[in-house]
Amino acid sequence: MIDAPVASSSTQAIAKELDDARKRGPLQTIAIPPSPAILERMRNAMASAEPDLNEIANIATSDVAMSAQLIKSANSPAYNTGQPVQTIGQAMNRLGLDITAAEMTRFIVAHALPVRSAQLTRFWERSSKRAVAMGFIATKLPGMSLDVAHTYGLFCHVGMPVMLQSVRGYAGTLVEANARIDRSFIATENANHRTDHAVVGALVARMWKLSPTVMAAIRRHHDLDMLGNDGDDAEMHTLVATGLVAEHLMRRHEGLDADADWKQHKERVQAWLLVDDDELSHWEDELAPLLDIT
């Protein structure tokens, strides 16, 4: 996960909003877990023009469960090209550096922010699927960074488990927000807690030093009326739009109806991404095998 070199004026404004809320607003009481040291090591290894493959392999082998997950992924139907792999080196060669880094990031983040709640039983499973879907879509959109797309997909709703751990009554808010039809999910969060998971998730991204564009997209991912209308960060708009497409394709894969955001903003999203219904249908077919194994 490599930070963007320059933050746009819109991402700078969001960073200032978060800093102010952290000092004087409702975010003062939100406990943000520190970024795991092992994640920092991996980001440093990936940051150079020629990533340090030996360091990445050392990180992978430092945790037996993470090693096992990489080997399992490399032997899955999506990547299996013959003989089963048996070592981390073989797994990295088969997966490639980007997929290896993505798999390791998902493992590290899920273990750094464990979710033990009936309301979020599939949180990291769905986050992993969203990250896979985002990475897939990134290969279809010219100029879109796979790393940034994957990171956004993984962290998009990270504010939820953080709020669950540190905000009294948030478990009940999750139940209420999912049940209400008279107002949006984040409107219910704000009514009960004076903040919401988009704001808290953006704060996690800021404190963990993720890309400013990822931070801004997390903050704005429910502000879908913005697409194409305001701000100077086209990449942030594309991340938000792609995230909604990823969510829609995931729901289709799970046999669920389209959610309210997709029904309301489908045309705006497709117009921004220059993607028609036929292309979405092709993406759905290609993505399905990847979601099956995630």
C-alpha positions as CSV (number, residue, x, y, z in Angstrom):
1,M,0.0,0.0,0.0
2,I,1.9,3.0,-1.3
3,D,0.8,6.5,-0.3
4,A,-0.2,8.9,-3.1
5,P,2.5,11.5,-3.6
6,V,0.3,14.5,-3.5
7,A,-3.1,15.0,-1.8
8,S,-5.7,17.0,-3.7
9,S,-7.4,19.9,-2.1
10,S,-10.5,17.8,-1.4
11,T,-8.5,15.1,0.4
12,Q,-6.7,17.8,2.4
13,A,-10.0,19.3,3.5
14,I,-11.2,15.8,4.6
15,A,-7.9,15.3,6.5
16,K,-8.4,18.7,8.3
17,E,-12.0,17.7,9.1
18,L,-10.8,14.5,10.7
19,D,-8.1,16.2,12.7
20,D,-10.5,18.8,14.0
21,A,-13.1,16.2,15.0
22,R,-10.3,14.2,16.7
23,K,-9.3,17.2,18.8
24,R,-12.7,18.7,19.6
25,G,-15.5,16.6,18.3
26,P,-17.1,13.1,18.7
27,L,-14.0,11.3,17.5
28,Q,-12.1,12.2,20.7
29,T,-13.5,9.0,22.3
30,I,-13.0,6.6,19.4
31,A,-10.2,4.2,20.1
32,I,-8.2,3.5,16.9
33,P,-5.9,0.5,17.1
34,P,-2.4,1.2,16.0
35,S,-1.3,0.0,12.6
36,P,0.3,-3.4,13.0
37,A,4.1,-3.3,12.8
38,I,4.1,-6.2,10.4
39,L,1.9,-4.2,8.0
40,E,4.3,-1.3,8.3
41,R,7.2,-3.7,7.4
42,M,5.3,-4.9,4.3
43,R,4.4,-1.4,3.1
44,N,8.1,-0.4,3.4
45,A,9.2,-3.4,1.5
46,M,6.6,-2.7,-1.3
47,A,7.3,1.1,-1.4
48,S,10.4,1.1,-3.6
49,A,10.5,0.9,-7.4
50,E,12.0,-2.6,-6.9
51,P,10.2,-4.2,-3.9
52,D,12.3,-6.2,-1.5
53,L,11.1,-9.8,-2.3
54,N,13.3,-11.3,0.3
55,E,11.8,-9.1,3.0
56,I,8.3,-9.9,1.8
57,A,9.0,-13.6,2.0
58,N,10.5,-13.2,5.4
59,I,7.3,-11.4,6.6
60,A,5.2,-14.1,5.1
61,T,7.1,-16.9,6.8
62,S,7.0,-15.0,10.2
63,D,3.5,-16.2,10.8
64,V,2.6,-19.9,10.2
65,A,-1.1,-19.1,9.6
66,M,-0.3,-16.4,7.0
67,S,2.1,-18.8,5.3
68,A,-0.6,-21.4,5.2
69,Q,-3.1,-18.9,3.7
70,L,-0.7,-17.9,0.9
71,I,-0.1,-21.5,0.0
72,K,-3.8,-22.3,0.1
73,S,-4.5,-19.3,-2.2
74,A,-1.8,-20.4,-4.6
75,N,-3.3,-23.9,-4.8
76,S,-6.9,-22.7,-5.3
77,P,-8.6,-23.2,-8.6
78,A,-8.1,-19.5,-9.6
79,Y,-4.3,-19.8,-9.6
80,N,-3.5,-23.6,-9.7
81,T,-1.6,-24.2,-13.0
82,G,-0.3,-27.7,-12.3
83,Q,1.7,-29.2,-9.5
84,P,0.6,-28.0,-6.0
85,V,3.0,-25.4,-4.4
86,Q,4.5,-26.3,-1.1
87,T,6.7,-23.4,-0.1
88,I,6.2,-19.6,0.3
89,G,8.6,-18.9,-2.6
90,Q,6.6,-21.1,-4.9
91,A,3.3,-19.5,-3.7
92,M,4.7,-16.0,-4.4
93,N,5.9,-17.0,-7.8
94,R,2.5,-18.3,-8.7
95,L,0.5,-15.5,-7.3
96,G,2.7,-12.7,-8.3
97,L,3.8,-9.8,-6.1
98,D,0.6,-7.8,-6.2
99,I,-1.7,-10.7,-5.3
100,T,0.8,-11.9,-2.6
101,A,0.8,-8.4,-1.0
102,A,-3.0,-8.2,-1.2
103,E,-3.4,-11.6,0.4
104,M,-1.0,-10.7,3.2
105,T,-2.7,-7.4,3.8
106,R,-6.1,-9.0,4.2
107,F,-4.7,-11.5,6.7
108,I,-2.9,-8.9,8.7
109,V,-5.8,-6.4,8.9
110,A,-8.4,-9.1,9.8
111,H,-6.2,-10.3,12.7
112,A,-5.5,-6.7,13.9
113,L,-9.2,-5.9,14.0
114,P,-11.0,-9.0,15.1
115,V,-14.8,-8.9,14.9
116,R,-16.8,-10.8,17.5
117,S,-20.3,-9.7,17.0
118,A,-23.5,-11.3,15.8
119,Q,-24.2,-8.1,13.8
120,L,-21.0,-8.4,11.8
121,T,-20.5,-12.2,11.6
122,R,-19.2,-12.1,7.9
123,F,-17.5,-8.7,8.1
124,W,-14.0,-9.8,7.0
125,E,-15.2,-12.4,4.6
126,R,-17.2,-9.7,2.8
127,S,-14.4,-7.2,3.1
128,S,-12.1,-9.7,1.4
129,K,-14.6,-10.4,-1.3
130,R,-15.0,-6.6,-1.9
131,A,-11.2,-6.2,-2.1
132,V,-11.0,-9.1,-4.6
133,A,-13.9,-7.5,-6.7
134,M,-12.2,-4.1,-6.5
135,G,-8.9,-5.6,-7.7
136,F,-10.6,-7.4,-10.5
137,I,-12.4,-4.2,-11.7
138,A,-9.1,-2.3,-11.5
139,T,-7.8,-4.6,-14.3
140,K,-10.8,-3.5,-16.4
141,L,-10.4,0.3,-16.0
142,P,-7.4,1.9,-17.6
143,G,-5.1,3.7,-15.2
144,M,-6.7,2.4,-12.1
145,S,-4.2,1.2,-9.4
146,L,-4.9,-2.4,-8.3
147,D,-3.2,-1.7,-5.0
148,V,-5.3,1.4,-4.3
149,A,-8.5,-0.4,-5.4
150,H,-7.8,-3.5,-3.3
151,T,-6.9,-1.3,-0.2
152,Y,-10.1,0.7,-0.5
153,G,-12.2,-2.5,-0.9
154,L,-10.7,-4.0,2.2
155,F,-11.0,-0.9,4.4
156,C,-14.2,0.7,3.0
157,H,-16.3,-0.3,6.1
158,V,-13.6,-0.7,8.6
159,G,-15.2,2.0,10.8
160,M,-17.9,-0.5,11.8
161,P,-15.7,-2.9,13.8
162,V,-13.8,0.0,15.3
163,M,-17.1,1.7,16.5
164,L,-18.3,-1.7,17.7
165,Q,-15.2,-2.0,20.0
166,S,-15.3,1.5,21.4
167,V,-18.8,3.1,21.1
168,R,-21.4,2.2,23.7
169,G,-24.6,1.0,22.2
170,Y,-23.2,0.6,18.6
171,A,-24.3,-3.0,18.3
172,G,-27.9,-1.9,18.8
173,T,-27.4,0.9,16.3
174,L,-26.4,-1.7,13.7
175,V,-29.6,-3.6,14.2
176,E,-31.6,-0.4,14.1
177,A,-29.8,1.0,11.0
178,N,-30.4,-2.2,9.0
179,A,-34.1,-2.2,9.9
180,R,-35.0,1.4,9.3
181,I,-36.4,2.5,5.9
182,D,-37.1,6.1,6.8
183,R,-33.5,7.2,6.8
184,S,-30.1,6.1,5.7
185,F,-27.7,3.8,7.6
186,I,-25.3,6.6,8.4
187,A,-28.1,9.0,9.3
188,T,-29.1,6.5,12.1
189,E,-25.4,6.3,13.2
190,N,-25.2,10.0,13.4
191,A,-28.5,10.4,15.2
192,N,-27.2,7.9,17.9
193,H,-23.5,8.7,18.1
194,R,-22.8,12.0,16.4
195,T,-20.5,10.3,13.9
196,D,-20.7,7.3,11.5
197,H,-18.6,4.5,10.1
198,A,-17.5,6.5,7.0
199,V,-15.9,9.2,9.2
200,V,-14.4,6.6,11.6
201,G,-13.1,4.5,8.7
202,A,-11.5,7.5,7.2
203,L,-9.8,8.2,10.5
204,V,-8.4,4.7,10.6
205,A,-7.0,5.2,7.1
206,R,-5.4,8.5,8.1
207,M,-3.9,7.1,11.3
208,W,-2.6,4.0,9.5
209,K,-1.1,6.3,6.7
210,L,-3.0,4.8,3.9
211,S,-3.3,6.6,0.6
212,P,-5.0,10.0,1.0
213,T,-7.2,9.0,-1.9
214,V,-8.3,5.9,-0.1
215,M,-8.9,8.0,3.1
216,A,-11.1,10.4,1.1
217,A,-13.0,7.7,-0.7
218,I,-13.9,6.0,2.6
219,R,-15.1,9.3,4.0
220,R,-17.3,10.0,0.9
221,H,-18.4,6.4,0.0
222,H,-22.1,7.2,1.0
223,D,-22.0,10.7,-0.7
224,L,-22.9,9.3,-4.1
225,D,-24.5,12.5,-5.3
226,M,-21.0,13.9,-5.6
227,L,-19.9,11.7,-8.5
228,G,-18.8,14.0,-11.3
229,N,-20.2,17.1,-9.5
230,D,-17.7,18.4,-7.0
231,G,-14.1,18.1,-5.9
232,D,-10.9,17.9,-7.8
233,D,-10.0,14.2,-7.1
234,A,-11.2,12.1,-10.0
235,E,-9.4,9.0,-8.6
236,M,-11.4,9.3,-5.4
237,H,-14.7,9.6,-7.4
238,T,-13.6,6.5,-9.4
239,L,-12.9,4.5,-6.2
240,V,-16.3,5.4,-4.7
241,A,-18.1,4.5,-8.0
242,T,-16.1,1.2,-8.4
243,G,-16.8,0.3,-4.8
244,L,-20.6,0.5,-5.5
245,V,-20.2,-1.7,-8.6
246,A,-18.1,-4.2,-6.5
247,E,-20.8,-4.3,-3.8
248,H,-23.5,-4.8,-6.5
249,L,-21.7,-7.6,-8.1
250,M,-21.1,-9.2,-4.7
251,R,-24.8,-9.0,-3.9
252,R,-25.6,-10.5,-7.3
253,H,-23.2,-13.4,-6.6
254,E,-24.9,-13.9,-3.2
255,G,-28.4,-14.0,-4.8
256,L,-29.4,-10.7,-3.0
257,D,-31.5,-7.9,-4.4
258,A,-29.8,-4.6,-5.4
259,D,-29.4,-2.3,-2.4
260,A,-30.8,1.2,-2.1
261,D,-27.6,2.9,-3.1
262,W,-27.3,0.9,-6.4
263,K,-31.0,1.5,-7.3
264,Q,-30.6,5.2,-6.7
265,H,-27.2,5.9,-8.2
266,K,-26.7,3.1,-10.8
267,E,-26.9,5.5,-13.8
268,R,-24.6,8.1,-12.3
269,V,-22.0,5.4,-11.4
270,Q,-22.1,3.8,-14.8
271,A,-21.9,7.2,-16.5
272,W,-18.8,8.1,-14.5
273,L,-17.1,4.8,-15.2
274,L,-18.3,4.6,-18.8
275,V,-19.6,1.1,-18.3
276,D,-22.8,-0.2,-19.7
277,D,-25.1,-3.1,-18.6
278,D,-23.5,-5.6,-21.0
279,E,-20.0,-4.9,-19.7
280,L,-21.3,-5.3,-16.1
281,S,-22.8,-8.6,-17.1
282,H,-19.5,-9.8,-18.5
283,W,-17.7,-8.7,-15.3
284,E,-20.2,-10.6,-13.2
285,D,-19.4,-13.8,-15.1
286,E,-15.6,-13.3,-14.9
287,L,-15.7,-12.3,-11.2
288,A,-17.8,-15.2,-10.0
289,P,-15.1,-17.9,-9.8
290,L,-12.8,-15.5,-7.8
291,L,-15.6,-14.8,-5.3
292,D,-16.3,-18.5,-5.0
293,I,-12.9,-19.1,-3.5
294,T,-12.5,-16.0,-1.4
